[in-house]
């Protein structure tokens, strides 16, 4: 069983419907146009239990890196997540989710954590950097969605 106590949680309210946010978030071919970190995946639609590759930009160099993941969560329009090896037997468990509000906006959430042998040590090293990267991604997503779907 995973210990979520060391996980990183971020969220942002986006002035758009969950469908609008989902459309931008899962437009894999255009992520690189607005995201400074997460730039796509190797499949059109992740399928729970199946492998895919996700692509990222290294923060300092902009170099493209590819990481293999297994889709652990997928609910169309609501959430998707993955797990993959990071260092040795340590696995990354990342989940993106959308929560509609009564006012017609969307709460976009990210949860991530490292799990496995010695993961507590690596979580301590990476937690602040991960949180900063996810908050930046959240703001970039918000800007992109709200620019494509402006409210009156």
C-alpha positions as CSV (number, residue, x, y, z in Angstrom):
1,X,0.0,0.0,0.0
2,X,1.2,3.5,-0.9
3,X,1.9,6.1,1.7
4,X,0.5,9.3,0.3
5,X,1.8,11.4,3.2
6,X,4.8,12.5,1.2
7,X,2.8,13.2,-2.1
8,X,2.8,16.6,-3.7
9,X,-0.7,18.1,-4.2
10,X,-1.4,21.2,-6.3
11,X,-4.5,22.7,-7.6
12,X,-5.8,25.8,-9.5
13,X,-9.3,27.1,-10.4
14,X,-9.8,27.6,-14.1
15,X,-12.6,29.8,-15.4
16,X,-13.9,27.2,-17.9
17,X,-15.9,24.0,-17.9
18,X,-14.3,20.6,-17.2
19,X,-14.8,19.7,-20.8
20,X,-12.9,22.7,-22.0
21,X,-10.0,22.1,-19.6
22,X,-10.0,18.4,-20.6
23,X,-9.9,19.3,-24.3
24,X,-6.7,21.4,-23.8
25,X,-5.1,19.1,-21.3
26,X,-5.5,16.0,-23.5
27,X,-4.6,17.7,-26.8
28,X,-1.3,15.8,-26.8
29,X,-0.1,17.3,-30.2
30,X,-0.4,20.9,-28.9
31,X,0.9,20.6,-25.3
32,X,4.4,21.8,-26.5
33,X,2.8,25.1,-27.7
34,X,2.0,26.2,-24.1
35,X,3.6,23.9,-21.6
36,X,7.2,24.5,-20.5
37,X,7.5,21.0,-19.1
38,X,5.0,18.3,-20.2
39,X,4.9,18.1,-24.0
40,X,3.0,15.1,-25.0
41,X,2.4,11.3,-24.9
42,X,2.9,8.6,-27.5
43,X,-0.7,7.5,-27.8
44,X,-4.0,9.3,-28.7
45,X,-5.7,8.1,-25.6
46,X,-4.2,6.4,-22.6
47,X,-5.8,3.0,-21.7
48,X,-5.8,1.8,-18.1
49,X,-3.2,-0.9,-17.7
50,X,-1.4,-0.2,-21.0
51,X,2.1,1.3,-21.5
52,X,2.8,4.6,-23.2
53,X,5.7,7.1,-23.3
54,X,5.4,10.7,-22.0
55,X,7.6,13.5,-23.2
56,X,9.0,16.3,-21.1
57,X,11.4,19.2,-21.5
58,X,14.3,19.4,-19.1
59,X,14.0,22.6,-17.2
60,X,17.5,24.0,-17.7
61,X,18.4,22.7,-21.2
62,X,15.0,22.3,-22.9
63,X,16.2,18.9,-24.1
64,X,13.3,16.4,-24.7
65,X,13.2,13.4,-22.5
66,X,11.0,10.3,-22.8
67,X,9.7,8.2,-19.9
68,X,7.8,5.0,-20.1
69,X,4.6,4.8,-18.0
70,X,1.7,2.5,-17.3
71,X,-1.7,4.2,-17.3
72,X,-3.1,3.6,-13.8
73,X,-6.1,5.9,-14.0
74,X,-8.4,7.0,-16.9
75,X,-11.8,8.4,-16.6
76,X,-12.7,10.4,-19.8
77,X,-13.2,14.0,-18.9
78,X,-12.3,13.6,-15.3
79,X,-8.8,12.2,-14.6
80,X,-5.8,10.2,-15.9
81,X,-2.7,9.0,-14.2
82,X,0.4,7.0,-14.6
83,X,3.1,5.1,-12.8
84,X,6.6,4.5,-14.0
85,X,10.1,3.7,-12.7
86,X,12.2,6.8,-11.8
87,X,15.3,5.6,-10.0
88,X,15.9,1.9,-9.4
89,X,12.7,0.4,-7.9
90,X,11.3,3.8,-7.0
91,X,8.1,4.5,-8.9
92,X,6.4,7.8,-9.7
93,X,2.6,7.9,-9.3
94,X,1.1,11.0,-11.0
95,X,-2.6,11.9,-11.3
96,X,-4.3,14.8,-13.1
97,X,-7.9,15.3,-12.2
98,X,-10.8,17.8,-12.8
99,X,-13.5,18.8,-10.4
100,X,-16.4,20.9,-11.6
101,X,-17.6,23.7,-9.3
102,X,-21.2,24.9,-8.8
103,X,-20.2,28.3,-10.3
104,X,-19.2,26.6,-13.6
105,X,-15.5,26.7,-13.2
106,X,-13.1,23.8,-12.8
107,X,-10.6,22.9,-10.1
108,X,-7.6,21.3,-11.8
109,X,-5.6,19.1,-9.5
110,X,-2.2,17.3,-9.7
111,X,-1.0,14.7,-7.2
112,X,2.3,13.0,-7.5
113,X,4.6,11.0,-5.3
114,X,7.5,8.7,-5.3
115,X,7.0,5.2,-3.8
116,X,9.3,2.3,-3.1
117,X,12.6,1.6,-1.3
118,X,14.2,4.8,-0.1
119,X,11.5,6.9,-1.6
120,X,11.0,9.0,1.5
121,X,14.6,10.3,1.0
122,X,14.0,11.1,-2.7
123,X,10.6,12.7,-1.9
124,X,12.3,15.1,0.6
125,X,14.9,16.0,-2.1
126,X,12.3,16.5,-4.9
127,X,9.1,17.7,-3.2
128,X,9.7,21.5,-3.4
129,X,11.0,21.3,-7.0
130,X,8.0,19.1,-8.1
131,X,5.5,21.4,-6.4
132,X,7.0,24.5,-8.2
133,X,7.0,22.7,-11.6
134,X,3.4,21.6,-11.1
135,X,2.2,25.0,-10.0
136,X,3.9,26.5,-13.1
137,X,2.1,23.9,-15.3
138,X,-1.2,24.6,-13.6
139,X,-0.8,28.3,-14.4
140,X,0.2,27.6,-18.0
141,X,-2.9,25.4,-18.4
142,X,-5.1,28.0,-16.9
143,X,-3.8,30.7,-19.2
144,X,-4.1,28.5,-22.3
145,X,-7.7,27.3,-21.5
146,X,-8.9,30.8,-20.6
147,X,-7.4,32.3,-23.7
148,X,-9.1,29.7,-25.9
149,X,-12.5,29.8,-24.0
150,X,-12.9,33.4,-22.8
151,X,-15.9,34.2,-20.6
152,X,-18.0,37.3,-21.2
